[in-house]
Amino acid sequence: MEKVIHPRIIVVIDLLQESGFRWQMEDYMLYFLKDRQVTQTEVVVALHLGFGIPLEEADQIVRNRNIMEYESIENTAYQTFLYMFYEPVATNDSDGDSVTVRF
């Protein structure tokens, strides 16, 4: 079964792709994402799920630059769990095609 990616992470992946993401992320890219209220954890997860970069390396790319806002360990853990283990919940709507997103 294919991994379903959280809609918020899809947006971040799209932003990275549209702006010409490179393995060695430039500082301007982090400022660009920060201006769009993307969190450190969202960038790390997007790099991992969208570009196949190991989580530890993605974390170093983002956090070691100290550009984005600091996140508490609790907030980081919550976001990581939310985005890495995301599963949309199917509903019993009459059309049979609806999906409810659980946040």
C-alpha positions in Angstrom: 0.0 0.0 0.0 1.3 3.4 -1.0 2.0 6.0 1.8 -0.5 8.8 1.9 1.2 12.1 2.5 -0.5 14.7 4.6 -1.9 17.7 2.6 0.2 20.2 4.4 3.4 18.3 3.6 2.3 18.1 -0.1 2.1 21.9 -0.1 5.7 22.1 1.3 7.0 19.6 -1.2 5.3 21.5 -4.0 6.9 24.8 -2.8 10.3 23.1 -2.7 9.9 21.7 -6.2 8.6 24.9 -7.7 11.5 26.9 -6.3 14.2 24.5 -7.6 15.2 22.6 -4.4 18.7 21.3 -4.4 20.3 18.8 -2.0 22.4 21.6 -0.5 19.5 23.9 0.6 20.3 27.6 0.4 19.5 29.9 3.2 17.1 31.9 1.0 14.9 28.7 0.7 14.5 28.5 4.4 13.6 32.2 4.6 11.1 31.7 1.8 9.4 28.8 3.7 9.5 30.7 7.0 7.7 33.6 5.4 5.0 31.2 4.4 4.7 30.0 8.0 6.2 26.5 7.3 7.7 25.0 10.5 11.1 23.4 10.8 9.5 20.0 11.3 7.3 20.4 8.2 10.4 21.1 6.1 12.3 18.1 7.6 9.3 15.8 6.9 8.9 17.2 3.4 12.5 16.6 2.6 12.3 13.1 3.9 9.0 12.1 2.2 9.3 14.1 -0.9 12.9 13.8 -1.7 14.1 10.7 0.1 16.5 12.5 2.3 17.1 10.5 5.6 15.4 12.2 8.5 18.7 12.8 10.4 20.2 14.5 7.4 17.1 16.6 6.7 17.1 17.7 10.3 20.7 18.8 10.1 20.0 20.7 6.8 17.2 22.7 8.4 17.9 23.1 12.1 21.6 23.8 12.1 21.1 27.0 10.2 19.0 28.6 13.0 16.8 30.5 10.5 13.4 29.1 11.3 11.6 29.6 14.7 12.6 27.3 17.5 10.2 24.5 18.2 9.7 22.8 21.5 10.4 19.1 21.8 6.7 18.5 22.4 5.7 20.4 19.3 8.3 18.7 17.2 7.1 15.3 18.4 3.5 16.1 17.8 4.1 17.4 14.3 6.4 14.4 13.4 3.8 11.9 14.6 1.0 13.8 12.8 2.8 14.0 9.5 4.7 10.7 9.4 1.8 8.5 10.5 -1.0 10.4 8.6 -3.9 8.3 7.5 -7.1 9.9 6.0 -10.3 8.4 7.5 -12.9 7.2 5.0 -16.5 8.2 5.8 -19.8 6.5 5.1 -21.0 9.4 2.8 -23.5 8.5 0.2 -21.2 9.3 -2.7 -18.6 6.8 -1.4 -15.8 9.0 -2.6 -15.5 11.4 0.4 -12.6 11.3 2.8 -12.4 13.0 6.1 -9.0 14.4 7.1 -8.1 13.9 10.8 -5.8 16.6 12.2 
